[in-house]
Structures are given as C-alpha cells and as structure tokens.
Amino acid sequence: MAAEKVFLIGMMGSGKSYWTKKISKWIKSAGYDLDSLIEMNEEKTISEIFSEDGEDYFRKIESKLLKWFKEKKKYVLATGGGTPCSQDNMDFMKKEGVVIWLDESIEVLAQRLLVEKAQRPLIANIEDTGLADFLQNKILERTPFYQQAHYQLSSDQITEAGLKKIIQKHGA
C-alpha cells in the first residue's frame, strides 16, 4: 500500500513538479502543483502576484490553498520553494502526509534555472553570475524548515527507486 498524501518540498528547480507527475501515476492519484493552483485561483502569474500584490499576499494565498488539501483524501503535491517556510505550513504537511525534501545540488539548480529565470520572480533580476550565490543563501535560509521533512533525498537519491521506496513504506 502506498502513501495517500505526499508533499514534495525543496528549492525551485529541484524537480518537484516533474516527480509529482511520476508519483501520482504510481499511486494512481491526482498530482497537483501549488504554484499552478495559485495562478488559476488568482488569474495571474506568480510573477504578477509578486509584483502587483507582494510576497506577503502571495504567502497568504499559498497557505490558504495548501490548507484546502485537508479535505482531499489522496494526492501528490509539488509545493513552492518557500511554502514550508511560512505560516504553519510545514506542521500542516507533516500532520497530513509524508513530506519529502528534494535536496538538489546548487550546480544542478543553477543550471536548470538559468533557462527559466524570467518566469521566477525571486531570481528574475539576478545576474546569471550571481545565481549560484543567491541559491546558496536561500537554501541556508530555508534549510531549518526543509530539515523538518520526513525524508531528505540528495541529488543521487532523487530517483524512481529512491522515491518509490519511501512511498511504499508509508502505507495508509
């Protein structure tokens, strides 16, 4: 039996959306991307929300939509990189299901994010040469929250086998 509620956390570019699609197929459940849900709910892009309404407003909406998942029975959710760091989001996720931190390396994150910087409000205005430093600082800031996850998978562990092992271990 597989886990019923799975939350993927980690930095932007760590593969949360990609793995949500895979895991949802394995456990035959819906897979959601919290940022996409926010965009649909607000009828704006994340960048527009940040620039027009500010990060505080975004975090409130993010937390409200996260809590909506309390009513759902089975799902996989890719959270935003900052989701575990605000409100009581991490406590909520840990209580509701299994939380997996996809702890990808700075090098891989920077490489993936360089091509999509314009769509990422936190990094859109950062020089390419400063991206790795920014990511390193952001990871240091978020690590105390990320470390509360039930599982931490580093680069070489973020595999189908590694994730399936966790999912199968958490039978409902």
LOROGU-582309 format. One record per residue: chain; x, y, z of N, C-alpha, C in turn. Coordinates in nm, 2 decimals. Example, Ala and Ser with C-alpha at 12.3 -4.5 7.8 and 13.67 -1.06 7.14 Angstrom:
! LOROGU-582309
{atom A; {1.32; -0.57; 0.78}; {1.23; -0.45; 0.78}; {1.32; -0.33; 0.78}};
{atom A; {1.28; -0.22; 0.71}; {1.37; -0.11; 0.71}; {1.29; 0.00; 0.79}};
! end
This chain:
! LOROGU-582309
{atom A; {0.09; -0.12; 0.00}; {0.00; 0.00; 0.00}; {0.09; 0.12; 0.00}};
{atom A; {0.05; 0.22; -0.07}; {0.13; 0.34; -0.09}; {0.08; 0.46; 0.00}};
{atom A; {0.17; 0.56; 0.02}; {0.12; 0.67; 0.09}; {0.00; 0.74; 0.02}};
{atom A; {-0.08; 0.80; 0.10}; {-0.21; 0.86; 0.05}; {-0.19; 1.00; 0.02}};
{atom A; {-0.10; 1.07; 0.10}; {-0.08; 1.22; 0.08}; {0.07; 1.24; 0.08}};
{atom A; {0.12; 1.29; -0.03}; {0.26; 1.31; -0.05}; {0.29; 1.46; -0.08}};
{atom A; {0.38; 1.52; 0.00}; {0.42; 1.66; -0.03}; {0.56; 1.66; -0.07}};
{atom A; {0.59; 1.72; -0.18}; {0.73; 1.74; -0.22}; {0.77; 1.88; -0.20}};
{atom A; {0.88; 1.90; -0.12}; {0.94; 2.03; -0.09}; {1.08; 2.04; -0.14}};
{atom A; {1.13; 2.16; -0.15}; {1.27; 2.18; -0.20}; {1.27; 2.31; -0.28}};
{atom A; {1.39; 2.35; -0.32}; {1.42; 2.47; -0.39}; {1.35; 2.47; -0.53}};
{atom A; {1.33; 2.58; -0.58}; {1.28; 2.59; -0.72}; {1.39; 2.52; -0.81}};
{atom A; {1.34; 2.45; -0.90}; {1.44; 2.37; -0.99}; {1.48; 2.24; -0.94}};
{atom A; {1.42; 2.20; -0.83}; {1.47; 2.07; -0.77}; {1.39; 1.95; -0.83}};
{atom A; {1.29; 1.97; -0.91}; {1.22; 1.86; -0.98}; {1.09; 1.83; -0.91}};
{atom A; {1.04; 1.91; -0.83}; {0.91; 1.88; -0.76}; {0.79; 1.85; -0.85}};
{atom A; {0.78; 1.94; -0.95}; {0.67; 1.92; -1.05}; {0.68; 1.80; -1.13}};
{atom A; {0.81; 1.77; -1.17}; {0.84; 1.65; -1.25}; {0.80; 1.53; -1.17}};
{atom A; {0.85; 1.52; -1.05}; {0.83; 1.40; -0.97}; {0.69; 1.38; -0.92}};
{atom A; {0.62; 1.49; -0.91}; {0.47; 1.49; -0.87}; {0.40; 1.41; -0.98}};
{atom A; {0.42; 1.44; -1.11}; {0.36; 1.37; -1.22}; {0.39; 1.22; -1.21}};
{atom A; {0.51; 1.19; -1.19}; {0.55; 1.04; -1.18}; {0.48; 0.97; -1.06}};
{atom A; {0.50; 1.03; -0.95}; {0.44; 0.97; -0.83}; {0.29; 0.95; -0.83}};
{atom A; {0.22; 1.05; -0.89}; {0.08; 1.04; -0.90}; {0.03; 0.92; -0.98}};
{atom A; {0.11; 0.89; -1.08}; {0.08; 0.77; -1.17}; {0.11; 0.65; -1.09}};
{atom A; {0.22; 0.64; -1.01}; {0.25; 0.52; -0.93}; {0.14; 0.49; -0.83}};
{atom A; {0.09; 0.59; -0.76}; {-0.01; 0.57; -0.66}; {-0.15; 0.59; -0.71}};
{atom A; {-0.17; 0.61; -0.84}; {-0.30; 0.63; -0.90}; {-0.38; 0.73; -0.83}};
{atom A; {-0.33; 0.85; -0.82}; {-0.40; 0.96; -0.76}; {-0.37; 1.09; -0.84}};
{atom A; {-0.44; 1.20; -0.79}; {-0.42; 1.33; -0.86}; {-0.28; 1.39; -0.82}};
{atom A; {-0.22; 1.45; -0.91}; {-0.10; 1.53; -0.88}; {-0.12; 1.68; -0.90}};
{atom A; {-0.08; 1.76; -0.81}; {-0.10; 1.90; -0.81}; {0.03; 1.98; -0.80}};
{atom A; {0.03; 2.10; -0.86}; {0.14; 2.19; -0.84}; {0.08; 2.31; -0.77}};
{atom A; {0.12; 2.34; -0.65}; {0.07; 2.45; -0.57}; {0.08; 2.59; -0.65}};
{atom A; {0.19; 2.61; -0.71}; {0.20; 2.74; -0.78}; {0.10; 2.75; -0.90}};
{atom A; {0.08; 2.64; -0.97}; {-0.02; 2.64; -1.08}; {-0.16; 2.67; -1.02}};
{atom A; {-0.19; 2.61; -0.91}; {-0.32; 2.63; -0.85}; {-0.34; 2.77; -0.80}};
{atom A; {-0.23; 2.83; -0.75}; {-0.24; 2.97; -0.71}; {-0.26; 3.06; -0.84}};
{atom A; {-0.19; 3.03; -0.95}; {-0.21; 3.11; -1.07}; {-0.36; 3.10; -1.12}};
{atom A; {-0.41; 2.98; -1.12}; {-0.55; 2.96; -1.16}; {-0.65; 3.03; -1.07}};
{atom A; {-0.63; 3.02; -0.94}; {-0.71; 3.08; -0.84}; {-0.71; 3.24; -0.85}};
{atom A; {-0.59; 3.29; -0.87}; {-0.58; 3.44; -0.87}; {-0.59; 3.49; -1.01}};
{atom A; {-0.59; 3.41; -1.11}; {-0.59; 3.45; -1.25}; {-0.48; 3.55; -1.29}};
{atom A; {-0.36; 3.52; -1.23}; {-0.24; 3.59; -1.25}; {-0.12; 3.50; -1.25}};
{atom A; {-0.01; 3.53; -1.31}; {0.11; 3.45; -1.29}; {0.17; 3.48; -1.16}};
{atom A; {0.26; 3.39; -1.11}; {0.32; 3.41; -0.98}; {0.40; 3.54; -0.99}};
{atom A; {0.47; 3.57; -1.10}; {0.54; 3.70; -1.12}; {0.45; 3.82; -1.10}};
{atom A; {0.33; 3.81; -1.16}; {0.24; 3.92; -1.15}; {0.19; 3.94; -1.01}};
{atom A; {0.16; 3.83; -0.94}; {0.12; 3.84; -0.80}; {0.23; 3.90; -0.71}};
{atom A; {0.36; 3.86; -0.73}; {0.47; 3.92; -0.66}; {0.48; 4.07; -0.69}};
{atom A; {0.47; 4.11; -0.81}; {0.50; 4.25; -0.85}; {0.38; 4.34; -0.81}};
{atom A; {0.25; 4.28; -0.83}; {0.14; 4.37; -0.80}; {0.09; 4.36; -0.66}};
{atom A; {0.10; 4.25; -0.59}; {0.04; 4.23; -0.46}; {0.15; 4.21; -0.35}};
{atom A; {0.27; 4.17; -0.39}; {0.37; 4.15; -0.29}; {0.38; 4.00; -0.24}};
{atom A; {0.50; 3.97; -0.19}; {0.53; 3.84; -0.14}; {0.44; 3.80; -0.02}};
{atom A; {0.41; 3.89; 0.07}; {0.32; 3.86; 0.18}; {0.19; 3.81; 0.14}};
{atom A; {0.13; 3.88; 0.04}; {0.00; 3.84; -0.01}; {0.01; 3.70; -0.07}};
{atom A; {0.11; 3.68; -0.15}; {0.13; 3.55; -0.22}; {0.14; 3.44; -0.11}};
{atom A; {0.22; 3.46; 0.00}; {0.23; 3.36; 0.10}; {0.10; 3.33; 0.17}};
{atom A; {0.02; 3.43; 0.19}; {-0.12; 3.41; 0.25}; {-0.20; 3.32; 0.16}};
{atom A; {-0.21; 3.35; 0.03}; {-0.28; 3.27; -0.07}; {-0.23; 3.13; -0.07}};
{atom A; {-0.10; 3.12; -0.08}; {-0.03; 2.99; -0.08}; {-0.07; 2.90; 0.04}};
{atom A; {-0.07; 2.96; 0.15}; {-0.10; 2.88; 0.28}; {-0.25; 2.84; 0.28}};
{atom A; {-0.34; 2.94; 0.23}; {-0.48; 2.91; 0.22}; {-0.51; 2.79; 0.13}};
{atom A; {-0.45; 2.79; 0.01}; {-0.47; 2.68; -0.08}; {-0.41; 2.55; -0.03}};
{atom A; {-0.29; 2.56; 0.03}; {-0.23; 2.44; 0.09}; {-0.33; 2.37; 0.19}};
{atom A; {-0.39; 2.45; 0.27}; {-0.49; 2.40; 0.37}; {-0.61; 2.34; 0.31}};
{atom A; {-0.64; 2.38; 0.19}; {-0.76; 2.33; 0.12}; {-0.74; 2.17; 0.10}};
{atom A; {-0.61; 2.13; 0.10}; {-0.58; 1.99; 0.07}; {-0.62; 1.90; 0.19}};
{atom A; {-0.66; 1.96; 0.30}; {-0.70; 1.88; 0.42}; {-0.83; 1.80; 0.38}};
{atom A; {-0.91; 1.86; 0.30}; {-1.03; 1.79; 0.26}; {-1.01; 1.68; 0.16}};
{atom A; {-0.90; 1.67; 0.09}; {-0.87; 1.57; -0.01}; {-0.81; 1.44; 0.06}};
{atom A; {-0.84; 1.33; 0.00}; {-0.80; 1.20; 0.06}; {-0.67; 1.15; 0.00}};
{atom A; {-0.64; 1.17; -0.13}; {-0.52; 1.10; -0.18}; {-0.47; 1.20; -0.29}};
{atom A; {-0.34; 1.23; -0.28}; {-0.28; 1.32; -0.38}; {-0.13; 1.33; -0.36}};
{atom A; {-0.07; 1.39; -0.46}; {0.07; 1.43; -0.45}; {0.08; 1.58; -0.48}};
{atom A; {0.15; 1.65; -0.40}; {0.15; 1.80; -0.42}; {0.29; 1.85; -0.43}};
{atom A; {0.32; 1.92; -0.54}; {0.45; 1.99; -0.55}; {0.43; 2.13; -0.49}};
{atom A; {0.50; 2.16; -0.38}; {0.49; 2.29; -0.32}; {0.58; 2.39; -0.38}};
{atom A; {0.56; 2.51; -0.35}; {0.66; 2.62; -0.39}; {0.78; 2.61; -0.30}};
{atom A; {0.89; 2.66; -0.35}; {1.02; 2.65; -0.27}; {1.01; 2.71; -0.13}};
{atom A; {0.93; 2.82; -0.12}; {0.91; 2.88; 0.01}; {0.79; 2.84; 0.10}};
{atom A; {0.71; 2.75; 0.04}; {0.59; 2.70; 0.11}; {0.62; 2.65; 0.25}};
{atom A; {0.72; 2.57; 0.28}; {0.74; 2.52; 0.41}; {0.79; 2.63; 0.51}};
{atom A; {0.83; 2.74; 0.46}; {0.89; 2.84; 0.55}; {0.79; 2.95; 0.60}};
{atom A; {0.67; 2.94; 0.56}; {0.58; 3.05; 0.61}; {0.45; 2.98; 0.68}};
{atom A; {0.38; 3.07; 0.75}; {0.26; 3.03; 0.83}; {0.30; 2.90; 0.91}};
{atom A; {0.21; 2.81; 0.92}; {0.24; 2.68; 0.99}; {0.23; 2.57; 0.88}};
{atom A; {0.28; 2.60; 0.76}; {0.27; 2.51; 0.65}; {0.34; 2.38; 0.67}};
{atom A; {0.46; 2.38; 0.73}; {0.53; 2.26; 0.75}; {0.46; 2.17; 0.85}};
{atom A; {0.42; 2.23; 0.96}; {0.34; 2.14; 1.06}; {0.22; 2.08; 0.99}};
{atom A; {0.15; 2.16; 0.91}; {0.03; 2.11; 0.84}; {0.07; 1.99; 0.75}};
{atom A; {0.17; 2.01; 0.67}; {0.21; 1.90; 0.58}; {0.25; 1.77; 0.65}};
{atom A; {0.33; 1.79; 0.76}; {0.38; 1.67; 0.83}; {0.26; 1.60; 0.90}};
{atom A; {0.16; 1.67; 0.94}; {0.05; 1.61; 1.01}; {-0.04; 1.54; 0.90}};
{atom A; {-0.05; 1.59; 0.78}; {-0.14; 1.54; 0.68}; {-0.08; 1.42; 0.60}};
{atom A; {0.05; 1.42; 0.58}; {0.10; 1.31; 0.50}; {0.25; 1.30; 0.51}};
{atom A; {0.31; 1.24; 0.41}; {0.46; 1.23; 0.41}; {0.52; 1.34; 0.33}};
{atom A; {0.63; 1.40; 0.39}; {0.69; 1.52; 0.33}; {0.83; 1.48; 0.29}};
{atom A; {0.86; 1.50; 0.16}; {0.99; 1.46; 0.11}; {1.06; 1.58; 0.05}};
{atom A; {1.18; 1.60; 0.10}; {1.27; 1.72; 0.06}; {1.36; 1.67; -0.05}};
{atom A; {1.34; 1.73; -0.17}; {1.42; 1.70; -0.29}; {1.54; 1.80; -0.28}};
{atom A; {1.65; 1.75; -0.22}; {1.77; 1.84; -0.19}; {1.87; 1.83; -0.31}};
{atom A; {1.84; 1.90; -0.41}; {1.92; 1.90; -0.53}; {2.05; 1.99; -0.51}};
{atom A; {2.15; 1.96; -0.58}; {2.28; 2.04; -0.56}; {2.26; 2.18; -0.62}};
{atom A; {2.34; 2.28; -0.57}; {2.34; 2.42; -0.62}; {2.37; 2.42; -0.77}};
{atom A; {2.47; 2.34; -0.81}; {2.51; 2.34; -0.95}; {2.39; 2.30; -1.04}};
{atom A; {2.32; 2.19; -1.01}; {2.21; 2.15; -1.09}; {2.09; 2.25; -1.09}};
{atom A; {2.07; 2.30; -0.97}; {1.96; 2.41; -0.96}; {1.99; 2.52; -1.05}};
{atom A; {2.11; 2.58; -1.04}; {2.15; 2.69; -1.12}; {2.14; 2.66; -1.27}};
{atom A; {2.19; 2.55; -1.31}; {2.18; 2.51; -1.45}; {2.04; 2.50; -1.50}};
{atom A; {1.95; 2.44; -1.42}; {1.81; 2.43; -1.46}; {1.74; 2.57; -1.46}};
{atom A; {1.77; 2.65; -1.37}; {1.70; 2.78; -1.35}; {1.75; 2.89; -1.45}};
{atom A; {1.87; 2.88; -1.50}; {1.92; 2.98; -1.59}; {1.83; 3.00; -1.71}};
{atom A; {1.77; 2.89; -1.76}; {1.69; 2.90; -1.88}; {1.54; 2.95; -1.85}};
{atom A; {1.50; 2.95; -1.72}; {1.37; 3.00; -1.69}; {1.37; 3.11; -1.59}};
{atom A; {1.47; 3.19; -1.58}; {1.48; 3.29; -1.48}; {1.37; 3.39; -1.49}};
{atom A; {1.33; 3.43; -1.61}; {1.23; 3.53; -1.63}; {1.09; 3.50; -1.57}};
{atom A; {1.06; 3.37; -1.56}; {0.94; 3.32; -1.50}; {0.94; 3.30; -1.35}};
{atom A; {1.06; 3.33; -1.29}; {1.08; 3.31; -1.15}; {1.10; 3.44; -1.08}};
{atom A; {1.00; 3.49; -1.01}; {1.01; 3.63; -0.95}; {1.13; 3.64; -0.86}};
{atom A; {1.16; 3.54; -0.78}; {1.27; 3.56; -0.69}; {1.41; 3.57; -0.75}};
{atom A; {1.42; 3.52; -0.87}; {1.55; 3.53; -0.94}; {1.55; 3.60; -1.07}};
{atom A; {1.44; 3.66; -1.11}; {1.43; 3.72; -1.24}; {1.53; 3.83; -1.26}};
{atom A; {1.56; 3.91; -1.16}; {1.65; 4.02; -1.17}; {1.80; 3.99; -1.12}};
{atom A; {1.83; 3.87; -1.10}; {1.96; 3.83; -1.05}; {2.05; 3.81; -1.18}};
{atom A; {2.17; 3.86; -1.17}; {2.27; 3.83; -1.28}; {2.30; 3.68; -1.29}};
{atom A; {2.32; 3.63; -1.41}; {2.35; 3.49; -1.42}; {2.46; 3.45; -1.33}};
{atom A; {2.57; 3.53; -1.33}; {2.69; 3.50; -1.25}; {2.66; 3.50; -1.10}};
{atom A; {2.55; 3.56; -1.05}; {2.52; 3.56; -0.91}; {2.42; 3.46; -0.87}};
{atom A; {2.37; 3.38; -0.96}; {2.26; 3.29; -0.93}; {2.29; 3.19; -0.83}};
{atom A; {2.41; 3.12; -0.85}; {2.45; 3.02; -0.75}; {2.47; 3.07; -0.61}};
{atom A; {2.52; 3.19; -0.60}; {2.53; 3.25; -0.46}; {2.40; 3.28; -0.40}};
{atom A; {2.31; 3.33; -0.49}; {2.17; 3.36; -0.44}; {2.11; 3.23; -0.39}};
{atom A; {2.12; 3.13; -0.47}; {2.06; 3.00; -0.43}; {2.12; 2.94; -0.31}};
{atom A; {2.25; 2.95; -0.29}; {2.32; 2.91; -0.17}; {2.26; 2.98; -0.05}};
{atom A; {2.25; 3.11; -0.06}; {2.19; 3.19; 0.06}; {2.05; 3.15; 0.09}};
{atom A; {1.97; 3.13; -0.02}; {1.83; 3.09; 0.00}; {1.82; 2.96; 0.06}};
{atom A; {1.90; 2.86; 0.02}; {1.90; 2.73; 0.08}; {1.93; 2.74; 0.23}};
{atom A; {2.04; 2.81; 0.26}; {2.07; 2.83; 0.41}; {1.96; 2.89; 0.49}};
{atom A; {1.89; 2.98; 0.43}; {1.77; 3.04; 0.50}; {1.66; 2.94; 0.51}};
{atom A; {1.64; 2.85; 0.42}; {1.52; 2.76; 0.42}; {1.56; 2.62; 0.48}};
{atom A; {1.68; 2.59; 0.50}; {1.72; 2.46; 0.55}; {1.65; 2.42; 0.68}};
{atom A; {1.65; 2.52; 0.78}; {1.58; 2.48; 0.91}; {1.44; 2.43; 0.89}};
{atom A; {1.37; 2.48; 0.79}; {1.23; 2.43; 0.76}; {1.24; 2.30; 0.68}};
{atom A; {1.32; 2.30; 0.57}; {1.33; 2.18; 0.49}; {1.37; 2.06; 0.57}};
{atom A; {1.46; 2.08; 0.67}; {1.51; 1.97; 0.75}; {1.40; 1.90; 0.84}};
{atom A; {1.29; 1.96; 0.85}; {1.18; 1.90; 0.92}; {1.10; 1.80; 0.84}};
{atom A; {1.13; 1.78; 0.72}; {1.07; 1.68; 0.63}; {1.09; 1.54; 0.69}};
{atom A; {1.00; 1.45; 0.66}; {1.02; 1.32; 0.70}; {1.14; 1.25; 0.63}};
{atom A; {1.16; 1.29; 0.51}; {1.28; 1.24; 0.43}; {1.35; 1.35; 0.35}};
{atom A; {1.48; 1.33; 0.34}; {1.56; 1.42; 0.26}; {1.64; 1.33; 0.16}};
{atom A; {1.61; 1.36; 0.03}; {1.68; 1.29; -0.07}; {1.78; 1.39; -0.14}};
{atom A; {1.91; 1.36; -0.14}; {2.01; 1.44; -0.21}; {2.01; 1.40; -0.35}};
{atom A; {2.09; 1.47; -0.43}; {2.10; 1.46; -0.58}; {2.09; 1.31; -0.63}};
{atom A; {2.19; 1.23; -0.58}; {2.20; 1.09; -0.63}; {2.09; 1.00; -0.58}};
{atom A; {2.01; 1.05; -0.48}; {1.90; 0.97; -0.43}; {1.76; 1.01; -0.49}};
{atom A; {1.76; 1.12; -0.56}; {1.63; 1.16; -0.62}; {1.61; 1.08; -0.75}};
{atom A; {1.57; 0.96; -0.73}; {1.55; 0.86; -0.84}; {1.41; 0.79; -0.82}};
{atom A; {1.37; 0.72; -0.93}; {1.25; 0.65; -0.92}; {1.25; 0.55; -0.80}};
{atom A; {1.36; 0.48; -0.79}; {1.38; 0.38; -0.69}; {1.37; 0.44; -0.55}};
{atom A; {1.44; 0.55; -0.53}; {1.45; 0.62; -0.40}; {1.31; 0.67; -0.36}};
{atom A; {1.24; 0.73; -0.45}; {1.11; 0.78; -0.42}; {1.01; 0.67; -0.40}};
{atom A; {1.01; 0.56; -0.48}; {0.92; 0.45; -0.46}; {0.93; 0.38; -0.33}};
{atom A; {1.06; 0.37; -0.28}; {1.09; 0.31; -0.16}; {1.01; 0.38; -0.04}};
{atom A; {1.02; 0.52; -0.05}; {0.96; 0.60; 0.06}; {0.80; 0.59; 0.05}};
{atom A; {0.75; 0.60; -0.07}; {0.61; 0.59; -0.10}; {0.55; 0.46; -0.05}};
{atom A; {0.62; 0.35; -0.08}; {0.57; 0.22; -0.04}; {0.58; 0.20; 0.11}};
{atom A; {0.68; 0.26; 0.17}; {0.70; 0.24; 0.32}; {0.58; 0.31; 0.39}};
{atom A; {0.52; 0.41; 0.34}; {0.42; 0.48; 0.41}; {0.28; 0.44; 0.36}};
{atom A; {0.25; 0.31; 0.39}; {0.12; 0.26; 0.36}; {0.01; 0.32; 0.44}};
{atom A; {-0.11; 0.34; 0.39}; {-0.22; 0.40; 0.46}; {-0.31; 0.30; 0.50}};
! end
